[in-house]
């Protein structure tokens, strides 16, 4: 099994540390505050984790060997995405348990916990799809992290914007967010498909394409 596909517990610990920091920073907040804070800040874990999972092979300079030896590329890509989302789902569940243990405010299980899971999972998946797409083009951890950090900061600043691209749409319009979430899930699926098509072309495809559009001028 490829190392990048292992279900590694250290990522769960990292996500839990972020979760605890977020929860402690909102001491004695309401359940709605908890939902909003989870939507906005837990996706930082999705960004970091997705970048690592997508670009780990590039760190060891094994991407070309892996590309040539990997016959079932679509299956490997799908397993990697499922692996990422599964760990993110565990973080979301543990985040609720930690919240209940620290504050003991409880949920209205017929509405609030449903809102929490739908909005937070959507935020995670949306950030994961955008990050995967960016990684497929940039192929560098530092560049991908920079772009995704700017993307996250932009929407944190413009959190009340009701744009379909706003990953924190519940914070912007808590009374009418369902339609936008459905559209964002469709966008996420499209980005995952595009990411796979880019990955399928090989680890050097992005670099070759960029050189084709921006050829170097020959020295006289």
ChimeraX commands (.cxc) that place a marker at each C-alpha (Angstrom):
marker #1 position 0.00,0.00,0.00 radius 0.5
marker #1 position 1.31,3.44,-0.94 radius 0.5
marker #1 position 2.45,5.37,2.09 radius 0.5
marker #1 position 0.29,8.38,1.19 radius 0.5
marker #1 position -2.82,6.22,1.38 radius 0.5
marker #1 position -2.30,4.96,4.90 radius 0.5
marker #1 position -4.85,5.87,7.52 radius 0.5
marker #1 position -2.41,7.75,9.76 radius 0.5
marker #1 position -3.50,8.67,13.28 radius 0.5
marker #1 position -1.18,11.67,13.51 radius 0.5
marker #1 position -3.51,13.65,11.25 radius 0.5
marker #1 position -6.43,12.97,13.56 radius 0.5
marker #1 position -4.34,14.25,16.47 radius 0.5
marker #1 position -3.43,17.34,14.48 radius 0.5
marker #1 position -7.08,17.98,13.67 radius 0.5
marker #1 position -8.08,17.46,17.30 radius 0.5
marker #1 position -5.46,19.98,18.44 radius 0.5
marker #1 position -6.94,22.55,16.06 radius 0.5
marker #1 position -10.43,21.65,17.26 radius 0.5
marker #1 position -9.48,22.13,20.93 radius 0.5
marker #1 position -7.84,25.49,20.18 radius 0.5
marker #1 position -10.98,26.68,18.37 radius 0.5
marker #1 position -13.26,25.45,21.16 radius 0.5
marker #1 position -11.19,27.00,23.97 radius 0.5
marker #1 position -11.11,30.33,22.13 radius 0.5
marker #1 position -14.95,30.44,22.11 radius 0.5
marker #1 position -15.49,29.66,25.80 radius 0.5
marker #1 position -19.14,29.92,26.90 radius 0.5
marker #1 position -20.34,30.58,23.35 radius 0.5
marker #1 position -23.73,29.53,22.00 radius 0.5
marker #1 position -24.33,26.48,19.85 radius 0.5
marker #1 position -24.74,28.76,16.80 radius 0.5
marker #1 position -21.31,30.26,17.51 radius 0.5
marker #1 position -19.90,26.74,17.71 radius 0.5
marker #1 position -21.37,25.88,14.31 radius 0.5
marker #1 position -20.06,29.09,12.72 radius 0.5
marker #1 position -16.58,28.72,14.23 radius 0.5
marker #1 position -16.37,25.09,13.09 radius 0.5
marker #1 position -17.37,26.01,9.54 radius 0.5
marker #1 position -14.78,28.79,9.32 radius 0.5
marker #1 position -11.73,27.43,11.14 radius 0.5
marker #1 position -11.75,23.64,10.98 radius 0.5
marker #1 position -11.24,23.72,7.16 radius 0.5
marker #1 position -7.69,24.87,7.87 radius 0.5
marker #1 position -7.08,21.22,8.69 radius 0.5
marker #1 position -8.63,20.21,5.37 radius 0.5
marker #1 position -6.24,22.53,3.52 radius 0.5
marker #1 position -3.08,21.29,5.26 radius 0.5
marker #1 position -4.09,17.63,5.19 radius 0.5
marker #1 position -5.16,17.69,1.52 radius 0.5
marker #1 position -1.91,19.36,0.46 radius 0.5
marker #1 position 0.14,16.75,2.27 radius 0.5
marker #1 position -1.84,13.80,0.91 radius 0.5
marker #1 position -1.76,15.08,-2.67 radius 0.5
marker #1 position 1.88,16.15,-2.80 radius 0.5
marker #1 position 3.66,13.76,-0.45 radius 0.5
marker #1 position 5.27,11.87,-3.35 radius 0.5
marker #1 position 6.68,15.13,-4.74 radius 0.5
marker #1 position 8.54,15.64,-1.48 radius 0.5
marker #1 position 10.47,12.40,-2.06 radius 0.5
marker #1 position 10.85,12.94,-5.83 radius 0.5
marker #1 position 8.94,9.72,-6.50 radius 0.5
marker #1 position 6.07,11.15,-8.55 radius 0.5
marker #1 position 7.33,9.96,-11.96 radius 0.5
marker #1 position 8.09,6.41,-10.75 radius 0.5
marker #1 position 4.68,6.29,-9.03 radius 0.5
marker #1 position 2.93,7.57,-12.17 radius 0.5
marker #1 position 4.54,4.95,-14.41 radius 0.5
marker #1 position 3.99,2.04,-11.99 radius 0.5
marker #1 position 0.43,2.93,-11.01 radius 0.5
marker #1 position -1.94,1.10,-13.37 radius 0.5
marker #1 position -5.26,1.94,-11.71 radius 0.5
marker #1 position -4.87,5.70,-11.41 radius 0.5
marker #1 position -8.56,6.42,-10.97 radius 0.5
marker #1 position -8.84,3.93,-8.11 radius 0.5
marker #1 position -5.81,5.33,-6.32 radius 0.5
marker #1 position -7.13,8.88,-6.71 radius 0.5
marker #1 position -10.55,7.85,-5.42 radius 0.5
marker #1 position -9.08,6.02,-2.42 radius 0.5
marker #1 position -6.97,9.07,-1.56 radius 0.5
marker #1 position -9.96,11.42,-1.65 radius 0.5
marker #1 position -12.11,9.01,0.38 radius 0.5
marker #1 position -9.28,8.66,2.88 radius 0.5
marker #1 position -9.03,12.44,3.27 radius 0.5
marker #1 position -12.79,12.93,3.66 radius 0.5
marker #1 position -13.06,9.98,6.10 radius 0.5
marker #1 position -10.46,11.50,8.43 radius 0.5
marker #1 position -12.15,14.89,8.11 radius 0.5
marker #1 position -15.45,13.26,9.08 radius 0.5
marker #1 position -13.81,11.74,12.17 radius 0.5
marker #1 position -12.52,15.20,13.13 radius 0.5
marker #1 position -16.03,16.65,12.76 radius 0.5
marker #1 position -17.55,13.95,14.99 radius 0.5
marker #1 position -14.82,14.25,17.63 radius 0.5
marker #1 position -15.22,18.03,17.53 radius 0.5
marker #1 position -18.85,17.64,18.62 radius 0.5
marker #1 position -17.91,15.22,21.40 radius 0.5
marker #1 position -15.20,17.57,22.71 radius 0.5
marker #1 position -17.65,20.48,22.56 radius 0.5
marker #1 position -20.22,18.57,24.60 radius 0.5
marker #1 position -17.57,17.46,27.09 radius 0.5
marker #1 position -16.17,20.98,27.60 radius 0.5
marker #1 position -19.37,23.00,27.63 radius 0.5
marker #1 position -22.21,20.52,28.14 radius 0.5
marker #1 position -24.64,22.85,26.36 radius 0.5
marker #1 position -26.04,20.10,24.20 radius 0.5
marker #1 position -27.67,20.17,20.81 radius 0.5
marker #1 position -31.21,20.32,19.58 radius 0.5
marker #1 position -30.73,16.95,17.92 radius 0.5
marker #1 position -33.56,17.47,15.44 radius 0.5
marker #1 position -32.12,20.63,13.89 radius 0.5
marker #1 position -28.85,21.99,15.22 radius 0.5
marker #1 position -26.78,18.83,14.96 radius 0.5
marker #1 position -28.10,18.30,11.44 radius 0.5
marker #1 position -27.14,21.86,10.50 radius 0.5
marker #1 position -23.70,21.36,12.05 radius 0.5
marker #1 position -22.92,18.18,10.11 radius 0.5
marker #1 position -24.32,19.39,6.77 radius 0.5
marker #1 position -22.58,22.77,6.82 radius 0.5
marker #1 position -19.26,21.59,8.27 radius 0.5
marker #1 position -18.97,18.56,5.99 radius 0.5
marker #1 position -19.78,20.75,2.99 radius 0.5
marker #1 position -17.12,23.26,4.04 radius 0.5
marker #1 position -14.55,20.46,4.41 radius 0.5
marker #1 position -15.40,18.87,1.06 radius 0.5
marker #1 position -15.41,22.23,-0.71 radius 0.5
marker #1 position -11.97,23.18,0.63 radius 0.5
marker #1 position -10.66,19.68,-0.09 radius 0.5
marker #1 position -11.77,19.85,-3.73 radius 0.5
marker #1 position -10.32,23.33,-4.28 radius 0.5
marker #1 position -7.06,22.32,-2.57 radius 0.5
marker #1 position -6.79,19.12,-4.63 radius 0.5
marker #1 position -7.32,21.11,-7.82 radius 0.5
marker #1 position -4.70,23.72,-6.85 radius 0.5
marker #1 position -2.21,20.97,-5.92 radius 0.5
marker #1 position -2.76,19.34,-9.30 radius 0.5
marker #1 position -1.74,22.55,-11.06 radius 0.5
marker #1 position 0.96,23.95,-8.76 radius 0.5
marker #1 position 2.63,20.65,-7.72 radius 0.5
marker #1 position 4.37,22.42,-4.82 radius 0.5
marker #1 position 3.42,22.35,-1.14 radius 0.5
marker #1 position 4.51,25.92,-0.43 radius 0.5
marker #1 position 2.75,27.37,-3.48 radius 0.5
marker #1 position -0.44,25.41,-2.85 radius 0.5
marker #1 position -0.46,26.41,0.82 radius 0.5
marker #1 position 0.05,30.07,-0.09 radius 0.5
marker #1 position -2.82,30.09,-2.60 radius 0.5
marker #1 position -5.19,28.21,-0.32 radius 0.5
marker #1 position -4.32,30.43,2.64 radius 0.5
marker #1 position -5.16,33.50,0.56 radius 0.5
marker #1 position -8.39,31.81,-0.56 radius 0.5
marker #1 position -9.35,31.08,3.05 radius 0.5
marker #1 position -8.39,34.58,4.28 radius 0.5
marker #1 position -10.39,36.19,1.47 radius 0.5
marker #1 position -13.58,34.41,2.49 radius 0.5
marker #1 position -12.94,34.99,6.19 radius 0.5
marker #1 position -12.82,38.72,5.41 radius 0.5
marker #1 position -15.87,38.50,3.12 radius 0.5
marker #1 position -17.75,35.97,5.23 radius 0.5
marker #1 position -21.08,37.80,4.82 radius 0.5
marker #1 position -20.91,37.63,1.03 radius 0.5
marker #1 position -23.77,35.49,-0.30 radius 0.5
marker #1 position -21.79,34.34,-3.34 radius 0.5
marker #1 position -22.16,30.74,-4.45 radius 0.5
marker #1 position -18.38,30.40,-4.02 radius 0.5
marker #1 position -18.47,31.37,-0.33 radius 0.5
marker #1 position -17.52,28.22,1.63 radius 0.5
marker #1 position -19.02,29.78,4.77 radius 0.5
marker #1 position -22.44,30.35,3.24 radius 0.5
marker #1 position -24.32,29.35,6.41 radius 0.5
marker #1 position -22.60,32.21,8.25 radius 0.5
marker #1 position -23.64,34.61,5.48 radius 0.5
marker #1 position -27.27,33.51,5.06 radius 0.5
marker #1 position -28.27,31.06,7.83 radius 0.5
marker #1 position -31.92,31.17,6.76 radius 0.5
marker #1 position -31.39,30.15,3.14 radius 0.5
marker #1 position -28.24,28.12,2.56 radius 0.5
marker #1 position -29.44,24.73,1.32 radius 0.5
marker #1 position -29.49,25.57,-2.40 radius 0.5
marker #1 position -26.01,27.08,-2.29 radius 0.5
marker #1 position -24.62,24.02,-0.49 radius 0.5
marker #1 position -26.03,21.77,-3.22 radius 0.5
marker #1 position -24.35,23.91,-5.87 radius 0.5
marker #1 position -21.06,23.84,-3.95 radius 0.5
marker #1 position -21.19,20.04,-3.77 radius 0.5
marker #1 position -21.64,19.97,-7.56 radius 0.5
marker #1 position -18.69,22.37,-7.94 radius 0.5
marker #1 position -16.64,20.10,-5.66 radius 0.5
marker #1 position -17.42,17.06,-7.81 radius 0.5
marker #1 position -16.40,18.96,-10.95 radius 0.5
marker #1 position -13.13,20.05,-9.33 radius 0.5
marker #1 position -12.38,16.48,-8.23 radius 0.5
marker #1 position -12.95,15.25,-11.79 radius 0.5
marker #1 position -10.73,18.00,-13.22 radius 0.5
marker #1 position -8.06,17.19,-10.62 radius 0.5
marker #1 position -8.08,13.54,-11.67 radius 0.5
marker #1 position -7.82,14.46,-15.37 radius 0.5
marker #1 position -4.83,16.70,-14.59 radius 0.5
marker #1 position -3.17,14.01,-12.47 radius 0.5
marker #1 position -3.79,11.43,-15.17 radius 0.5
marker #1 position -1.74,13.46,-17.66 radius 0.5
marker #1 position 1.38,12.98,-15.58 radius 0.5
marker #1 position 3.44,14.87,-13.00 radius 0.5
marker #1 position 5.15,17.04,-15.64 radius 0.5
marker #1 position 2.01,18.07,-17.52 radius 0.5
marker #1 position 1.50,21.36,-15.66 radius 0.5
marker #1 position 5.13,22.40,-16.11 radius 0.5
marker #1 position 5.11,21.54,-19.82 radius 0.5
marker #1 position 1.82,23.39,-20.33 radius 0.5
marker #1 position 3.14,26.50,-18.60 radius 0.5
marker #1 position 6.29,26.44,-20.75 radius 0.5
marker #1 position 4.10,26.15,-23.83 radius 0.5
marker #1 position 2.16,29.29,-22.88 radius 0.5
marker #1 position 5.18,31.16,-21.49 radius 0.5
marker #1 position 8.17,30.05,-23.57 radius 0.5
marker #1 position 11.59,31.21,-22.45 radius 0.5
marker #1 position 13.28,33.74,-24.67 radius 0.5
marker #1 position 16.45,32.44,-26.21 radius 0.5
marker #1 position 19.69,34.13,-25.28 radius 0.5
marker #1 position 21.30,35.88,-28.26 radius 0.5
marker link #1:1,2 radius 0.2
marker link #1:2,3 radius 0.2
marker link #1:3,4 radius 0.2
marker link #1:4,5 radius 0.2
marker link #1:5,6 radius 0.2
marker link #1:6,7 radius 0.2
marker link #1:7,8 radius 0.2
marker link #1:8,9 radius 0.2
marker link #1:9,10 radius 0.2
marker link #1:10,11 radius 0.2
marker link #1:11,12 radius 0.2
marker link #1:12,13 radius 0.2
marker link #1:13,14 radius 0.2
marker link #1:14,15 radius 0.2
marker link #1:15,16 radius 0.2
marker link #1:16,17 radius 0.2
marker link #1:17,18 radius 0.2
marker link #1:18,19 radius 0.2
marker link #1:19,20 radius 0.2
marker link #1:20,21 radius 0.2
marker link #1:21,22 radius 0.2
marker link #1:22,23 radius 0.2
marker link #1:23,24 radius 0.2
marker link #1:24,25 radius 0.2
marker link #1:25,26 radius 0.2
marker link #1:26,27 radius 0.2
marker link #1:27,28 radius 0.2
marker link #1:28,29 radius 0.2
marker link #1:29,30 radius 0.2
marker link #1:30,31 radius 0.2
marker link #1:31,32 radius 0.2
marker link #1:32,33 radius 0.2
marker link #1:33,34 radius 0.2
marker link #1:34,35 radius 0.2
marker link #1:35,36 radius 0.2
marker link #1:36,37 radius 0.2
marker link #1:37,38 radius 0.2
marker link #1:38,39 radius 0.2
marker link #1:39,40 radius 0.2
marker link #1:40,41 radius 0.2
marker link #1:41,42 radius 0.2
marker link #1:42,43 radius 0.2
marker link #1:43,44 radius 0.2
marker link #1:44,45 radius 0.2
marker link #1:45,46 radius 0.2
marker link #1:46,47 radius 0.2
marker link #1:47,48 radius 0.2
marker link #1:48,49 radius 0.2
marker link #1:49,50 radius 0.2
marker link #1:50,51 radius 0.2
marker link #1:51,52 radius 0.2
marker link #1:52,53 radius 0.2
marker link #1:53,54 radius 0.2
marker link #1:54,55 radius 0.2
marker link #1:55,56 radius 0.2
marker link #1:56,57 radius 0.2
marker link #1:57,58 radius 0.2
marker link #1:58,59 radius 0.2
marker link #1:59,60 radius 0.2
marker link #1:60,61 radius 0.2
marker link #1:61,62 radius 0.2
marker link #1:62,63 radius 0.2
marker link #1:63,64 radius 0.2
marker link #1:64,65 radius 0.2
marker link #1:65,66 radius 0.2
marker link #1:66,67 radius 0.2
marker link #1:67,68 radius 0.2
marker link #1:68,69 radius 0.2
marker link #1:69,70 radius 0.2
marker link #1:70,71 radius 0.2
marker link #1:71,72 radius 0.2
marker link #1:72,73 radius 0.2
marker link #1:73,74 radius 0.2
marker link #1:74,75 radius 0.2
marker link #1:75,76 radius 0.2
marker link #1:76,77 radius 0.2
marker link #1:77,78 radius 0.2
marker link #1:78,79 radius 0.2
marker link #1:79,80 radius 0.2
marker link #1:80,81 radius 0.2
marker link #1:81,82 radius 0.2
marker link #1:82,83 radius 0.2
marker link #1:83,84 radius 0.2
marker link #1:84,85 radius 0.2
marker link #1:85,86 radius 0.2
marker link #1:86,87 radius 0.2
marker link #1:87,88 radius 0.2
marker link #1:88,89 radius 0.2
marker link #1:89,90 radius 0.2
marker link #1:90,91 radius 0.2
marker link #1:91,92 radius 0.2
marker link #1:92,93 radius 0.2
marker link #1:93,94 radius 0.2
marker link #1:94,95 radius 0.2
marker link #1:95,96 radius 0.2
marker link #1:96,97 radius 0.2
marker link #1:97,98 radius 0.2
marker link #1:98,99 radius 0.2
marker link #1:99,100 radius 0.2
marker link #1:100,101 radius 0.2
marker link #1:101,102 radius 0.2
marker link #1:102,103 radius 0.2
marker link #1:103,104 radius 0.2
marker link #1:104,105 radius 0.2
marker link #1:105,106 radius 0.2
marker link #1:106,107 radius 0.2
marker link #1:107,108 radius 0.2
marker link #1:108,109 radius 0.2
marker link #1:109,110 radius 0.2
marker link #1:110,111 radius 0.2
marker link #1:111,112 radius 0.2
marker link #1:112,113 radius 0.2
marker link #1:113,114 radius 0.2
marker link #1:114,115 radius 0.2
marker link #1:115,116 radius 0.2
marker link #1:116,117 radius 0.2
marker link #1:117,118 radius 0.2
marker link #1:118,119 radius 0.2
marker link #1:119,120 radius 0.2
marker link #1:120,121 radius 0.2
marker link #1:121,122 radius 0.2
marker link #1:122,123 radius 0.2
marker link #1:123,124 radius 0.2
marker link #1:124,125 radius 0.2
marker link #1:125,126 radius 0.2
marker link #1:126,127 radius 0.2
marker link #1:127,128 radius 0.2
marker link #1:128,129 radius 0.2
marker link #1:129,130 radius 0.2
marker link #1:130,131 radius 0.2
marker link #1:131,132 radius 0.2
marker link #1:132,133 radius 0.2
marker link #1:133,134 radius 0.2
marker link #1:134,135 radius 0.2
marker link #1:135,136 radius 0.2
marker link #1:136,137 radius 0.2
marker link #1:137,138 radius 0.2
marker link #1:138,139 radius 0.2
marker link #1:139,140 radius 0.2
marker link #1:140,141 radius 0.2
marker link #1:141,142 radius 0.2
marker link #1:142,143 radius 0.2
marker link #1:143,144 radius 0.2
marker link #1:144,145 radius 0.2
marker link #1:145,146 radius 0.2
marker link #1:146,147 radius 0.2
marker link #1:147,148 radius 0.2
marker link #1:148,149 radius 0.2
marker link #1:149,150 radius 0.2
marker link #1:150,151 radius 0.2
marker link #1:151,152 radius 0.2
marker link #1:152,153 radius 0.2
marker link #1:153,154 radius 0.2
marker link #1:154,155 radius 0.2
marker link #1:155,156 radius 0.2
marker link #1:156,157 radius 0.2
marker link #1:157,158 radius 0.2
marker link #1:158,159 radius 0.2
marker link #1:159,160 radius 0.2
marker link #1:160,161 radius 0.2
marker link #1:161,162 radius 0.2
marker link #1:162,163 radius 0.2
marker link #1:163,164 radius 0.2
marker link #1:164,165 radius 0.2
marker link #1:165,166 radius 0.2
marker link #1:166,167 radius 0.2
marker link #1:167,168 radius 0.2
marker link #1:168,169 radius 0.2
marker link #1:169,170 radius 0.2
marker link #1:170,171 radius 0.2
marker link #1:171,172 radius 0.2
marker link #1:172,173 radius 0.2
marker link #1:173,174 radius 0.2
marker link #1:174,175 radius 0.2
marker link #1:175,176 radius 0.2
marker link #1:176,177 radius 0.2
marker link #1:177,178 radius 0.2
marker link #1:178,179 radius 0.2
marker link #1:179,180 radius 0.2
marker link #1:180,181 radius 0.2
marker link #1:181,182 radius 0.2
marker link #1:182,183 radius 0.2
marker link #1:183,184 radius 0.2
marker link #1:184,185 radius 0.2
marker link #1:185,186 radius 0.2
marker link #1:186,187 radius 0.2
marker link #1:187,188 radius 0.2
marker link #1:188,189 radius 0.2
marker link #1:189,190 radius 0.2
marker link #1:190,191 radius 0.2
marker link #1:191,192 radius 0.2
marker link #1:192,193 radius 0.2
marker link #1:193,194 radius 0.2
marker link #1:194,195 radius 0.2
marker link #1:195,196 radius 0.2
marker link #1:196,197 radius 0.2
marker link #1:197,198 radius 0.2
marker link #1:198,199 radius 0.2
marker link #1:199,200 radius 0.2
marker link #1:200,201 radius 0.2
marker link #1:201,202 radius 0.2
marker link #1:202,203 radius 0.2
marker link #1:203,204 radius 0.2
marker link #1:204,205 radius 0.2
marker link #1:205,206 radius 0.2
marker link #1:206,207 radius 0.2
marker link #1:207,208 radius 0.2
marker link #1:208,209 radius 0.2
marker link #1:209,210 radius 0.2
marker link #1:210,211 radius 0.2
marker link #1:211,212 radius 0.2
marker link #1:212,213 radius 0.2
marker link #1:213,214 radius 0.2
marker link #1:214,215 radius 0.2
marker link #1:215,216 radius 0.2
marker link #1:216,217 radius 0.2
marker link #1:217,218 radius 0.2
marker link #1:218,219 radius 0.2
marker link #1:219,220 radius 0.2
view
